[in-house]
Amino acid sequence: MKNHNNSSRLDNEKPNHIKEKNCKKSEGISAALPRCALRDYAFCMATLFLFCLGSLIYQLNGGPPKLLLEVREYLGKTLFLSLFICHCVVLPFPSQVVYNRVGKCGSRTVLLLLKSLSERHSFTLVSSDIHNRTRLTKHEQVDLINNITHLPQPYLYTRHMHFLNFTRFKTEQPVHINIIRDPISRFLSNYFFRRFGDFRGEQNHLVRTPRMKDDERYLDINVCILENYPECSNPRVFYIVPYFCGQHPKCREPGVWALERAKQVVQENFLLVGILEELEDVLLLLERLLPHYFSDVLAIYKSPAFWRMGNLTGTVRKATPTPAALRVLYKRMRYEYDFYAFVREQFHLLKRKIGLRSSSSSDSSSSLPSFLRELERSTQQPLLDDDNSWFNQP
């Protein structure tokens, strides 16, 4: 007879035995998995740490880490090591800079410095000889952007032109820099430069303005201002703001729209807009912000050899208008002075952030040039009245 009790007991024991074996296997697998995961995790973290450390050393030294070079020297220049140690040129950041220089704001002095710096630091310098095409058609903008973006990097492109919005044409916006100066000082420098040139040559003004008649060339500056000649009236004296406002047609119309847009463009697109009255501080900031372009620029600027060349760029036969003419001209250039004061404030703010002490005073009249401050003191009257009658003047 079959022992059903034993068979049932064996049947009951069999699943338990299998369960025990399965439990042991699962425990072994679960015990092995964490050990493998932790080991792999530690290996990945160690690799990542070594990679970050090597990258940091590479950047700080400006080249491959010394340790890797020593290992390569010890083991020999194998194919693996030659591929591992990159010999490609590491571009500085930023490697695309545009200087849309404003006329008669020290641009020739800065250009002389850039020529020396480009040879010393091996960057591409392209300076356009086009001086009278600041406003471009849409087709011209596309062509110019295409030409600029295909320059060998790092590059610095400079030209007299109003701000060019690269992003409008789906192109990466380069870093912009610029320098401006007191608007009346800039106007007077341009007025006499067009007529009489600079110290570089007695006849170079005749090359720039060959069609200017003697009546216009020897026109008294006071007559030009007080009798509302086109050269001394709006929109001709509305000159600096459009360089930052851009290529929009309304940027050439003196008004609040162009002024506010120019301020916005400065804040969003310009790394630095300096003022010519503090040129040494401008160069120092450029040296700190763009060292791969402007390193040693102050040493070059202060060298005797450069000063012999730089002194030749001064405008000859410059004269200061009468107080009455200055007052009229200042009122016509209200938007220009508003923008100049804004840029000057931003420039001094940047100097404080960098750690440079501003040499100018903090009173409101300090934004005026010296001859206007003397005029305000002598007449004991503000240069601008409270009413808006100056808006209607040409």
C-alpha positions as YAML, in Angstrom:
chain: A
units: angstrom
residues:
- id: 1
  name: MET
  ca: [0.00, 0.00, 0.00]
- id: 2
  name: LYS
  ca: [1.13, 3.39, -0.75]
- id: 3
  name: ASN
  ca: [1.91, 5.65, 2.07]
- id: 4
  name: HIS
  ca: [-0.13, 8.68, 1.10]
- id: 5
  name: ASN
  ca: [0.89, 10.54, 4.18]
- id: 6
  name: ASN
  ca: [4.57, 10.38, 3.29]
- id: 7
  name: SER
  ca: [3.98, 11.27, -0.32]
- id: 8
  name: SER
  ca: [1.95, 14.26, 0.65]
- id: 9
  name: ARG
  ca: [4.66, 15.29, 3.08]
- id: 10
  name: LEU
  ca: [7.29, 15.01, 0.38]
- id: 11
  name: ASP
  ca: [5.15, 17.01, -1.97]
- id: 12
  name: ASN
  ca: [4.85, 19.66, 0.66]
- id: 13
  name: GLU
  ca: [8.57, 19.70, 1.36]
- id: 14
  name: LYS
  ca: [9.61, 19.95, -2.27]
- id: 15
  name: PRO
  ca: [8.32, 23.47, -2.88]
- id: 16
  name: ASN
  ca: [9.95, 24.66, 0.33]
- id: 17
  name: HIS
  ca: [13.29, 23.27, -0.73]
- id: 18
  name: ILE
  ca: [13.02, 24.92, -4.10]
- id: 19
  name: LYS
  ca: [12.05, 28.16, -2.41]
- id: 20
  name: GLU
  ca: [15.11, 28.00, -0.19]
- id: 21
  name: LYS
  ca: [17.38, 27.50, -3.21]
- id: 22
  name: ASN
  ca: [15.73, 30.37, -5.07]
- id: 23
  name: CYS
  ca: [16.09, 32.60, -2.05]
- id: 24
  name: LYS
  ca: [19.79, 31.77, -1.79]
- id: 25
  name: LYS
  ca: [20.26, 32.53, -5.50]
- id: 26
  name: SER
  ca: [18.39, 35.82, -5.27]
- id: 27
  name: GLU
  ca: [20.38, 36.75, -2.19]
- id: 28
  name: GLY
  ca: [23.61, 36.00, -4.06]
- id: 29
  name: ILE
  ca: [22.55, 38.05, -7.07]
- id: 30
  name: SER
  ca: [21.35, 40.96, -4.93]
- id: 31
  name: ALA
  ca: [24.60, 40.85, -3.00]
- id: 32
  name: ALA
  ca: [26.68, 40.85, -6.19]
- id: 33
  name: LEU
  ca: [24.77, 43.65, -7.94]
- id: 34
  name: PRO
  ca: [25.47, 46.41, -5.41]
- id: 35
  name: ARG
  ca: [29.16, 45.56, -5.39]
- id: 36
  name: CYS
  ca: [29.32, 45.87, -9.19]
- id: 37
  name: ALA
  ca: [27.28, 49.09, -9.25]
- id: 38
  name: LEU
  ca: [29.41, 50.79, -6.61]
- id: 39
  name: ARG
  ca: [32.62, 49.79, -8.32]
- id: 40
  name: ASP
  ca: [31.43, 51.10, -11.67]
- id: 41
  name: TYR
  ca: [30.14, 54.26, -10.05]
- id: 42
  name: ALA
  ca: [33.47, 54.90, -8.34]
- id: 43
  name: PHE
  ca: [35.34, 54.29, -11.58]
- id: 44
  name: CYS
  ca: [33.13, 56.76, -13.47]
- id: 45
  name: MET
  ca: [33.49, 59.42, -10.79]
- id: 46
  name: ALA
  ca: [37.26, 59.01, -10.69]
- id: 47
  name: THR
  ca: [37.45, 59.29, -14.48]
- id: 48
  name: LEU
  ca: [35.29, 62.40, -14.47]
- id: 49
  name: PHE
  ca: [37.35, 63.98, -11.71]
- id: 50
  name: LEU
  ca: [40.60, 63.36, -13.55]
- id: 51
  name: PHE
  ca: [39.13, 64.73, -16.78]
- id: 52
  name: CYS
  ca: [37.92, 67.94, -15.07]
- id: 53
  name: LEU
  ca: [41.22, 68.37, -13.29]
- id: 54
  name: GLY
  ca: [43.14, 67.90, -16.52]
- id: 55
  name: SER
  ca: [40.90, 70.37, -18.35]
- id: 56
  name: LEU
  ca: [41.39, 72.95, -15.60]
- id: 57
  name: ILE
  ca: [45.16, 72.59, -15.72]
- id: 58
  name: TYR
  ca: [45.06, 72.77, -19.52]
- id: 59
  name: GLN
  ca: [43.20, 76.08, -19.47]
- id: 60
  name: LEU
  ca: [45.23, 77.65, -16.67]
- id: 61
  name: ASN
  ca: [48.51, 76.87, -18.41]
- id: 62
  name: GLY
  ca: [47.27, 77.79, -21.85]
- id: 63
  name: GLY
  ca: [48.21, 74.40, -23.27]
- id: 64
  name: PRO
  ca: [48.35, 70.66, -22.55]
- id: 65
  name: PRO
  ca: [49.00, 69.73, -18.88]
- id: 66
  name: LYS
  ca: [52.66, 69.37, -18.04]
- id: 67
  name: LEU
  ca: [52.03, 65.90, -16.63]
- id: 68
  name: LEU
  ca: [50.71, 64.65, -19.97]
- id: 69
  name: LEU
  ca: [53.67, 66.14, -21.78]
- id: 70
  name: GLU
  ca: [56.07, 64.40, -19.41]
- id: 71
  name: VAL
  ca: [54.22, 61.08, -19.85]
- id: 72
  name: ARG
  ca: [54.40, 61.46, -23.60]
- id: 73
  name: GLU
  ca: [58.09, 62.25, -23.40]
- id: 74
  name: TYR
  ca: [58.64, 59.18, -21.22]
- id: 75
  name: LEU
  ca: [56.59, 56.74, -23.26]
- id: 76
  name: GLY
  ca: [57.39, 58.18, -26.65]
- id: 77
  name: LYS
  ca: [55.19, 59.88, -29.21]
- id: 78
  name: THR
  ca: [52.87, 57.00, -30.00]
- id: 79
  name: LEU
  ca: [49.86, 57.35, -32.23]
- id: 80
  name: PHE
  ca: [47.52, 57.12, -29.25]
- id: 81
  name: LEU
  ca: [49.21, 59.92, -27.34]
- id: 82
  name: SER
  ca: [49.43, 62.08, -30.44]
- id: 83
  name: LEU
  ca: [45.69, 61.75, -30.84]
- id: 84
  name: PHE
  ca: [45.02, 62.20, -27.12]
- id: 85
  name: ILE
  ca: [46.96, 65.46, -26.77]
- id: 86
  name: CYS
  ca: [45.20, 67.99, -29.00]
- id: 87
  name: HIS
  ca: [47.41, 70.20, -31.13]
- id: 88
  name: CYS
  ca: [44.49, 72.26, -32.45]
- id: 89
  name: VAL
  ca: [44.30, 76.01, -31.89]
- id: 90
  name: VAL
  ca: [42.13, 76.90, -28.90]
- id: 91
  name: LEU
  ca: [40.18, 80.06, -29.76]
- id: 92
  name: PRO
  ca: [39.86, 82.71, -27.06]
- id: 93
  name: PHE
  ca: [36.45, 83.88, -25.92]
- id: 94
  name: PRO
  ca: [35.16, 86.05, -27.36]
- id: 95
  name: SER
  ca: [36.82, 85.46, -30.71]
- id: 96
  name: GLN
  ca: [34.55, 87.79, -32.74]
- id: 97
  name: VAL
  ca: [34.71, 91.52, -31.99]
- id: 98
  name: VAL
  ca: [33.21, 94.44, -33.94]
- id: 99
  name: TYR
  ca: [34.25, 98.05, -33.37]
- id: 100
  name: ASN
  ca: [31.77, 100.25, -35.26]
- id: 101
  name: ARG
  ca: [33.85, 103.31, -34.61]
- id: 102
  name: VAL
  ca: [32.22, 106.74, -34.30]
- id: 103
  name: GLY
  ca: [33.85, 109.44, -36.39]
- id: 104
  name: LYS
  ca: [36.17, 111.89, -34.61]
- id: 105
  name: CYS
  ca: [36.07, 109.95, -31.33]
- id: 106
  name: GLY
  ca: [39.68, 108.84, -31.18]
- id: 107
  name: SER
  ca: [39.18, 106.06, -33.71]
- id: 108
  name: ARG
  ca: [42.41, 106.78, -35.60]
- id: 109
  name: THR
  ca: [44.41, 106.57, -32.37]
- id: 110
  name: VAL
  ca: [42.74, 103.28, -31.44]
- id: 111
  name: LEU
  ca: [43.29, 101.96, -34.95]
- id: 112
  name: LEU
  ca: [47.01, 102.64, -34.69]
- id: 113
  name: LEU
  ca: [47.04, 100.69, -31.43]
- id: 114
  name: LEU
  ca: [45.10, 97.81, -32.98]
- id: 115
  name: LYS
  ca: [47.58, 97.48, -35.83]
- id: 116
  name: SER
  ca: [50.41, 97.01, -33.34]
- id: 117
  name: LEU
  ca: [48.35, 94.67, -31.18]
- id: 118
  name: SER
  ca: [47.27, 92.46, -34.09]
- id: 119
  name: GLU
  ca: [50.90, 91.81, -34.97]
- id: 120
  name: ARG
  ca: [51.81, 91.13, -31.35]
- id: 121
  name: HIS
  ca: [48.85, 88.84, -30.50]
- id: 122
  name: SER
  ca: [48.21, 87.30, -33.93]
- id: 123
  name: PHE
  ca: [44.53, 88.12, -34.39]
- id: 124
  name: THR
  ca: [42.85, 89.10, -37.65]
- id: 125
  name: LEU
  ca: [42.34, 92.87, -37.94]
- id: 126
  name: VAL
  ca: [40.16, 94.14, -40.76]
- id: 127
  name: SER
  ca: [39.69, 97.91, -40.99]
- id: 128
  name: SER
  ca: [37.32, 99.10, -43.68]
- id: 129
  name: ASP
  ca: [38.31, 102.14, -45.70]
- id: 130
  name: ILE
  ca: [34.63, 103.06, -46.26]
- id: 131
  name: HIS
  ca: [33.97, 106.22, -44.28]
- id: 132
  name: ASN
  ca: [30.74, 107.61, -45.72]
- id: 133
  name: ARG
  ca: [28.46, 104.54, -45.77]
- id: 134
  name: THR
  ca: [27.19, 104.21, -42.21]
- id: 135
  name: ARG
  ca: [23.62, 103.38, -43.29]
- id: 136
  name: LEU
  ca: [23.21, 100.17, -45.23]
- id: 137
  name: THR
  ca: [20.41, 98.63, -47.24]
- id: 138
  name: LYS
  ca: [19.13, 95.20, -46.24]
- id: 139
  name: HIS
  ca: [21.10, 93.57, -49.06]
- id: 140
  name: GLU
  ca: [24.28, 95.40, -48.00]
- id: 141
  name: GLN
  ca: [23.75, 94.31, -44.40]
- id: 142
  name: VAL
  ca: [23.47, 90.65, -45.46]
- id: 143
  name: ASP
  ca: [26.63, 90.88, -47.58]
- id: 144
  name: LEU
  ca: [28.61, 92.60, -44.84]
- id: 145
  name: ILE
  ca: [27.51, 90.12, -42.16]
- id: 146
  name: ASN
  ca: [28.47, 87.25, -44.45]
- id: 147
  name: ASN
  ca: [31.92, 88.79, -45.04]
- id: 148
  name: ILE
  ca: [32.51, 89.43, -41.35]
- id: 149
  name: THR
  ca: [31.45, 85.98, -40.15]
- id: 150
  name: HIS
  ca: [33.82, 84.29, -42.61]
- id: 151
  name: LEU
  ca: [36.90, 86.09, -41.30]
- id: 152
  name: PRO
  ca: [39.58, 83.88, -39.69]
- id: 153
  name: GLN
  ca: [39.02, 83.82, -35.94]
- id: 154
  name: PRO
  ca: [39.91, 85.44, -33.66]
- id: 155
  name: TYR
  ca: [39.12, 88.63, -35.53]
- id: 156
  name: LEU
  ca: [38.37, 92.29, -34.87]
- id: 157
  name: TYR
  ca: [36.43, 94.11, -37.57]
- id: 158
  name: THR
  ca: [36.19, 97.89, -37.52]
- id: 159
  name: ARG
  ca: [34.33, 100.34, -39.71]
- id: 160
  name: HIS
  ca: [32.42, 103.62, -39.51]
- id: 161
  name: MET
  ca: [28.86, 102.23, -39.50]
- id: 162
  name: HIS
  ca: [25.70, 102.28, -37.47]
- id: 163
  name: PHE
  ca: [25.04, 99.28, -35.25]
- id: 164
  name: LEU
  ca: [24.41, 96.11, -37.25]
- id: 165
  name: ASN
  ca: [22.02, 93.55, -35.75]
- id: 166
  name: PHE
  ca: [23.42, 90.13, -36.70]
- id: 167
  name: THR
  ca: [20.62, 88.21, -34.97]
- id: 168
  name: ARG
  ca: [18.06, 89.77, -37.28]
- id: 169
  name: PHE
  ca: [19.62, 87.65, -40.03]
- id: 170
  name: LYS
  ca: [19.89, 84.54, -37.80]
- id: 171
  name: THR
  ca: [23.61, 84.95, -37.22]
- id: 172
  name: GLU
  ca: [25.47, 84.93, -33.91]
- id: 173
  name: GLN
  ca: [25.97, 88.44, -32.59]
- id: 174
  name: PRO
  ca: [29.67, 89.30, -32.08]
- id: 175
  name: VAL
  ca: [30.91, 91.33, -29.14]
- id: 176
  name: HIS
  ca: [30.75, 95.09, -29.79]
- id: 177
  name: ILE
  ca: [32.98, 97.83, -28.41]
- id: 178
  name: ASN
  ca: [33.04, 101.57, -29.07]
- id: 179
  name: ILE
  ca: [34.23, 104.96, -27.82]
- id: 180
  name: ILE
  ca: [32.38, 108.28, -27.85]
- id: 181
  name: ARG
  ca: [33.23, 111.78, -26.70]
- id: 182
  name: ASP
  ca: [31.57, 115.04, -25.70]
- id: 183
  name: PRO
  ca: [29.16, 115.81, -28.59]
- id: 184
  name: ILE
  ca: [30.17, 119.44, -29.13]
- id: 185
  name: SER
  ca: [33.87, 118.57, -28.98]
- id: 186
  name: ARG
  ca: [33.26, 115.85, -31.56]
- id: 187
  name: PHE
  ca: [31.28, 118.27, -33.76]
- id: 188
  name: LEU
  ca: [33.99, 120.94, -33.66]
- id: 189
  name: SER
  ca: [36.72, 118.41, -34.42]
- id: 190
  name: ASN
  ca: [34.78, 117.13, -37.42]
- id: 191
  name: TYR
  ca: [33.90, 120.64, -38.64]
- id: 192
  name: PHE
  ca: [37.52, 121.78, -38.83]
- id: 193
  name: PHE
  ca: [38.91, 118.40, -39.90]
- id: 194
  name: ARG
  ca: [36.75, 118.39, -43.03]
- id: 195
  name: ARG
  ca: [38.11, 121.82, -43.91]
- id: 196
  name: PHE
  ca: [41.74, 121.77, -42.82]
- id: 197
  name: GLY
  ca: [42.68, 118.14, -42.04]
- id: 198
  name: ASP
  ca: [45.20, 117.19, -39.38]
- id: 199
  name: PHE
  ca: [48.93, 117.34, -38.75]
- id: 200
  name: ARG
  ca: [49.66, 114.32, -40.94]
- id: 201
  name: GLY
  ca: [49.71, 116.47, -44.06]
- id: 202
  name: GLU
  ca: [49.01, 119.99, -45.23]
- id: 203
  name: GLN
  ca: [46.82, 118.93, -48.14]
- id: 204
  name: ASN
  ca: [45.03, 115.80, -46.91]
- id: 205
  name: HIS
  ca: [41.80, 117.75, -46.32]
- id: 206
  name: LEU
  ca: [41.72, 118.59, -50.04]
- id: 207
  name: VAL
  ca: [41.72, 114.87, -50.77]
- id: 208
  name: ARG
  ca: [38.78, 114.23, -48.43]
- id: 209
  name: THR
  ca: [36.68, 117.23, -49.55]
- id: 210
  name: PRO
  ca: [37.85, 118.10, -53.08]
- id: 211
  name: ARG
  ca: [34.51, 119.62, -54.10]
- id: 212
  name: MET
  ca: [34.21, 121.98, -51.13]
- id: 213
  name: LYS
  ca: [34.30, 125.58, -52.30]
- id: 214
  name: ASP
  ca: [36.35, 128.20, -50.51]
- id: 215
  name: ASP
  ca: [33.23, 129.99, -49.26]
- id: 216
  name: GLU
  ca: [32.19, 126.83, -47.44]
- id: 217
  name: ARG
  ca: [35.70, 125.84, -46.39]
- id: 218
  name: TYR
  ca: [36.37, 129.16, -44.66]
- id: 219
  name: LEU
  ca: [32.83, 129.59, -43.30]
- id: 220
  name: ASP
  ca: [32.94, 130.99, -39.75]
- id: 221
  name: ILE
  ca: [31.72, 128.43, -37.23]
- id: 222
  name: ASN
  ca: [29.57, 131.02, -35.44]
- id: 223
  name: VAL
  ca: [27.82, 132.00, -38.66]
- id: 224
  name: CYS
  ca: [27.19, 128.34, -39.42]
- id: 225
  name: ILE
  ca: [25.54, 127.78, -36.03]
- id: 226
  name: LEU
  ca: [23.63, 131.03, -35.55]
- id: 227
  name: GLU
  ca: [22.31, 131.20, -39.11]
- id: 228
  name: ASN
  ca: [21.20, 127.55, -39.11]
- id: 229
  name: TYR
  ca: [23.38, 126.19, -41.89]
- id: 230
  name: PRO
  ca: [22.53, 122.52, -42.57]
- id: 231
  name: GLU
  ca: [25.95, 121.35, -41.36]
- id: 232
  name: CYS
  ca: [25.35, 122.94, -37.96]
- id: 233
  name: SER
  ca: [21.70, 121.97, -37.52]
- id: 234
  name: ASN
  ca: [19.59, 118.87, -37.06]
- id: 235
  name: PRO
  ca: [19.61, 116.20, -38.30]
- id: 236
  name: ARG
  ca: [23.32, 116.66, -39.15]
- id: 237
  name: VAL
  ca: [24.32, 117.30, -35.53]
- id: 238
  name: PHE
  ca: [22.34, 114.21, -34.44]
- id: 239
  name: TYR
  ca: [25.36, 112.03, -35.07]
- id: 240
  name: ILE
  ca: [26.39, 109.77, -32.18]
- id: 241
  name: VAL
  ca: [23.02, 108.24, -31.23]
- id: 242
  name: PRO
  ca: [22.40, 106.56, -34.66]
- id: 243
  name: TYR
  ca: [25.69, 104.65, -34.31]
- id: 244
  name: PHE
  ca: [24.08, 102.73, -31.46]
- id: 245
  name: CYS
  ca: [20.41, 102.88, -32.41]
- id: 246
  name: GLY
  ca: [21.05, 100.89, -35.58]
- id: 247
  name: GLN
  ca: [19.94, 100.70, -39.19]
- id: 248
  name: HIS
  ca: [16.24, 101.46, -38.66]
- id: 249
  name: PRO
  ca: [15.15, 104.62, -40.56]
- id: 250
  name: LYS
  ca: [13.79, 106.17, -37.36]
- id: 251
  name: CYS
  ca: [17.27, 105.96, -35.84]
- id: 252
  name: ARG
  ca: [18.27, 108.92, -38.00]
- id: 253
  name: GLU
  ca: [15.43, 111.11, -36.69]
- id: 254
  name: PRO
  ca: [16.30, 113.13, -33.56]
- id: 255
  name: GLY
  ca: [13.87, 112.01, -30.89]
- id: 256
  name: VAL
  ca: [13.15, 109.96, -27.80]
- id: 257
  name: TRP
  ca: [12.56, 106.73, -29.77]
- id: 258
  name: ALA
  ca: [16.06, 106.70, -31.25]
- id: 259
  name: LEU
  ca: [17.60, 107.76, -27.93]
- id: 260
  name: GLU
  ca: [15.94, 105.00, -25.89]
- id: 261
  name: ARG
  ca: [16.67, 102.36, -28.48]
- id: 262
  name: ALA
  ca: [20.34, 103.38, -28.53]
- id: 263
  name: LYS
  ca: [20.50, 102.99, -24.74]
- id: 264
  name: GLN
  ca: [18.90, 99.56, -24.97]
- id: 265
  name: VAL
  ca: [21.36, 98.42, -27.64]
- id: 266
  name: VAL
  ca: [24.30, 99.54, -25.49]
- id: 267
  name: GLN
  ca: [23.06, 97.52, -22.52]
- id: 268
  name: GLU
  ca: [22.28, 94.39, -24.54]
- id: 269
  name: ASN
  ca: [25.04, 94.22, -27.16]
- id: 270
  name: PHE
  ca: [28.11, 96.25, -26.15]
- id: 271
  name: LEU
  ca: [30.79, 94.88, -23.89]
- id: 272
  name: LEU
  ca: [32.19, 98.37, -23.42]
- id: 273
  name: VAL
  ca: [31.41, 101.89, -24.60]
- id: 274
  name: GLY
  ca: [34.14, 104.18, -23.32]
- id: 275
  name: ILE
  ca: [34.56, 107.94, -23.38]
- id: 276
  name: LEU
  ca: [37.50, 109.57, -25.08]
- id: 277
  name: GLU
  ca: [38.07, 112.03, -22.23]
- id: 278
  name: GLU
  ca: [39.23, 109.04, -20.12]
- id: 279
  name: LEU
  ca: [41.02, 107.10, -22.85]
- id: 280
  name: GLU
  ca: [43.66, 105.55, -20.58]
- id: 281
  name: ASP
  ca: [40.93, 104.06, -18.40]
- id: 282
  name: VAL
  ca: [39.16, 102.79, -21.53]
- id: 283
  name: LEU
  ca: [42.32, 101.03, -22.66]
- id: 284
  name: LEU
  ca: [42.85, 99.57, -19.20]
- id: 285
  name: LEU
  ca: [39.32, 98.15, -19.17]
- id: 286
  name: LEU
  ca: [39.77, 96.72, -22.66]
- id: 287
  name: GLU
  ca: [43.01, 95.10, -21.52]
- id: 288
  name: ARG
  ca: [41.17, 93.41, -18.65]
- id: 289
  name: LEU
  ca: [38.01, 92.47, -20.54]
- id: 290
  name: LEU
  ca: [39.68, 91.35, -23.81]
- id: 291
  name: PRO
  ca: [43.26, 90.41, -22.84]
- id: 292
  name: HIS
  ca: [43.83, 88.29, -25.96]
- id: 293
  name: TYR
  ca: [43.27, 91.44, -28.04]
- id: 294
  name: PHE
  ca: [44.41, 94.34, -25.85]
- id: 295
  name: SER
  ca: [47.12, 92.93, -23.60]
- id: 296
  name: ASP
  ca: [49.99, 95.47, -23.26]
- id: 297
  name: VAL
  ca: [47.92, 98.20, -24.94]
- id: 298
  name: LEU
  ca: [48.76, 100.78, -22.25]
- id: 299
  name: ALA
  ca: [52.47, 100.11, -22.62]
- id: 300
  name: ILE
  ca: [52.21, 100.71, -26.36]
- id: 301
  name: TYR
  ca: [50.05, 103.81, -25.90]
- id: 302
  name: LYS
  ca: [52.51, 105.41, -23.48]
- id: 303
  name: SER
  ca: [55.60, 104.58, -25.52]
- id: 304
  name: PRO
  ca: [57.47, 107.55, -27.11]
- id: 305
  name: ALA
  ca: [57.32, 105.95, -30.56]
- id: 306
  name: PHE
  ca: [53.53, 105.81, -30.46]
- id: 307
  name: TRP
  ca: [53.19, 109.36, -29.21]
- id: 308
  name: ARG
  ca: [55.17, 110.61, -32.17]
- id: 309
  name: MET
  ca: [52.63, 108.97, -34.47]
- id: 310
  name: GLY
  ca: [49.58, 109.77, -32.35]
- id: 311
  name: ASN
  ca: [50.26, 113.50, -32.22]
- id: 312
  name: LEU
  ca: [49.86, 113.66, -35.99]
- id: 313
  name: THR
  ca: [46.15, 112.80, -35.75]
- id: 314
  name: GLY
  ca: [45.18, 116.09, -34.09]
- id: 315
  name: THR
  ca: [42.89, 118.40, -36.04]
- id: 316
  name: VAL
  ca: [44.40, 121.74, -37.07]
- id: 317
  name: ARG
  ca: [42.88, 125.25, -36.93]
- id: 318
  name: LYS
  ca: [40.27, 124.27, -34.33]
- id: 319
  name: ALA
  ca: [38.49, 127.22, -32.75]
- id: 320
  name: THR
  ca: [35.86, 127.53, -30.00]
- id: 321
  name: PRO
  ca: [32.56, 129.22, -30.93]
- id: 322
  name: THR
  ca: [31.22, 132.20, -29.04]
- id: 323
  name: PRO
  ca: [29.11, 131.67, -25.89]
- id: 324
  name: ALA
  ca: [25.93, 132.51, -27.79]
- id: 325
  name: ALA
  ca: [26.71, 129.96, -30.49]
- id: 326
  name: LEU
  ca: [27.63, 127.32, -27.91]
- id: 327
  name: ARG
  ca: [24.33, 127.79, -26.11]
- id: 328
  name: VAL
  ca: [22.35, 127.34, -29.32]
- id: 329
  name: LEU
  ca: [24.39, 124.32, -30.37]
- id: 330
  name: TYR
  ca: [24.04, 122.68, -26.96]
- id: 331
  name: LYS
  ca: [20.27, 122.96, -27.09]
- id: 332
  name: ARG
  ca: [20.19, 121.43, -30.56]
- id: 333
  name: MET
  ca: [22.25, 118.50, -29.29]
- id: 334
  name: ARG
  ca: [20.09, 117.73, -26.24]
- id: 335
  name: TYR
  ca: [19.54, 114.10, -27.24]
- id: 336
  name: GLU
  ca: [23.23, 113.67, -27.93]
- id: 337
  name: TYR
  ca: [24.09, 114.93, -24.45]
- id: 338
  name: ASP
  ca: [21.44, 112.76, -22.86]
- id: 339
  name: PHE
  ca: [23.02, 109.70, -24.48]
- id: 340
  name: TYR
  ca: [26.54, 110.87, -23.62]
- id: 341
  name: ALA
  ca: [25.57, 111.25, -19.95]
- id: 342
  name: PHE
  ca: [24.05, 107.74, -19.98]
- id: 343
  name: VAL
  ca: [27.18, 106.17, -21.50]
- id: 344
  name: ARG
  ca: [29.40, 108.10, -19.14]
- id: 345
  name: GLU
  ca: [27.44, 106.84, -16.13]
- id: 346
  name: GLN
  ca: [27.58, 103.24, -17.38]
- id: 347
  name: PHE
  ca: [31.31, 103.58, -18.01]
- id: 348
  name: HIS
  ca: [31.98, 104.84, -14.48]
- id: 349
  name: LEU
  ca: [29.81, 102.07, -13.06]
- id: 350
  name: LEU
  ca: [31.91, 99.49, -14.87]
- id: 351
  name: LYS
  ca: [35.09, 101.15, -13.61]
- id: 352
  name: ARG
  ca: [33.84, 100.81, -10.03]
- id: 353
  name: LYS
  ca: [32.97, 97.14, -10.58]
- id: 354
  name: ILE
  ca: [36.44, 96.46, -11.95]
- id: 355
  name: GLY
  ca: [38.03, 98.44, -9.13]
- id: 356
  name: LEU
  ca: [39.15, 101.59, -10.95]
- id: 357
  name: ARG
  ca: [38.59, 104.89, -9.20]
- id: 358
  name: SER
  ca: [36.88, 107.53, -11.34]
- id: 359
  name: SER
  ca: [38.78, 110.79, -11.54]
- id: 360
  name: SER
  ca: [35.69, 112.87, -12.39]
- id: 361
  name: SER
  ca: [33.49, 114.66, -9.91]
- id: 362
  name: SER
  ca: [29.94, 113.57, -9.21]
- id: 363
  name: ASP
  ca: [28.11, 116.87, -9.76]
- id: 364
  name: SER
  ca: [25.71, 117.26, -12.67]
- id: 365
  name: SER
  ca: [27.80, 119.83, -14.50]
- id: 366
  name: SER
  ca: [30.79, 117.49, -14.70]
- id: 367
  name: SER
  ca: [29.23, 115.87, -17.79]
- id: 368
  name: LEU
  ca: [29.82, 119.13, -19.67]
- id: 369
  name: PRO
  ca: [33.08, 119.96, -21.43]
- id: 370
  name: SER
  ca: [35.32, 122.58, -19.86]
- id: 371
  name: PHE
  ca: [34.27, 125.42, -22.19]
- id: 372
  name: LEU
  ca: [30.58, 124.79, -21.45]
- id: 373
  name: ARG
  ca: [31.19, 124.69, -17.69]
- id: 374
  name: GLU
  ca: [33.00, 128.04, -17.94]
- id: 375
  name: LEU
  ca: [30.09, 129.40, -20.00]
- id: 376
  name: GLU
  ca: [27.56, 128.29, -17.39]
- id: 377
  name: ARG
  ca: [29.58, 129.86, -14.58]
- id: 378
  name: SER
  ca: [30.16, 133.14, -16.42]
- id: 379
  name: THR
  ca: [26.52, 133.67, -17.38]
- id: 380
  name: GLN
  ca: [25.10, 132.32, -14.09]
- id: 381
  name: GLN
  ca: [22.33, 130.69, -16.14]
- id: 382
  name: PRO
  ca: [21.62, 127.04, -16.93]
- id: 383
  name: LEU
  ca: [22.42, 126.05, -20.47]
- id: 384
  name: LEU
  ca: [18.97, 124.50, -20.85]
- id: 385
  name: ASP
  ca: [15.78, 126.35, -19.96]
- id: 386
  name: ASP
  ca: [12.83, 124.63, -18.30]
- id: 387
  name: ASP
  ca: [10.61, 125.00, -21.34]
- id: 388
  name: ASN
  ca: [10.86, 122.89, -24.48]
- id: 389
  name: SER
  ca: [11.31, 125.72, -26.96]
- id: 390
  name: TRP
  ca: [14.61, 124.21, -28.08]
- id: 391
  name: PHE
  ca: [12.69, 121.29, -29.62]
- id: 392
  name: ASN
  ca: [11.49, 123.57, -32.38]
- id: 393
  name: GLN
  ca: [14.95, 124.79, -33.29]
- id: 394
  name: PRO
  ca: [16.61, 123.23, -36.36]
...
